[in-house]
């Protein structure tokens, strides 16, 4: 099976190549960022692309989207990351990734999982995510300002709303995040990848 690896850390790429080669995978291209991965995909036609989420120039999620659109719709894309926030997992799923694996996975386990994903690419191998709260556009505006420490009075001024209306929006946002105060909202938003 032909694999493309994209990660901005050379030692990590080398370790992946070694682990995958030992399991019979053929690493046909190594890229240090998403743009190189696109170039390599066009040159080598891999069956699987193993992408880091956080890369310079073009991140893993956008690289996934573009690889599937420009290179091959039959390509299986698996994302590797240290980030597992639900919002990131959901973005990866929407981009077309078939798998989402932790960089802390043992090399042999990673190779075994990659074999399973490649054998059943139609299956969704993405981790289950906690349902993200659904905010109205105005609630999103209030949440953004809340997360950067703005007071209700300042939010009202910025959004052109009355302080009482802002208070209602803040209450709804806190309720949807299932927290009771602003600090809880900040922690929960970070856990969900929203802030």
PyMOL commands that set and color helices and strands:
alter all, ss='L'
color gray80, all
select helices_A, chain A and resi 10-22+34-44+60-71+86-95+107-119+137-147+152-159+163-177+182-192
alter helices_A, ss='H'
color red, helices_A
select strands_A, chain A and resi 2-6+26-31+48-52+76-81+99-102
alter strands_A, ss='S'
color yellow, strands_A
deselect
rebuild
show_as cartoon
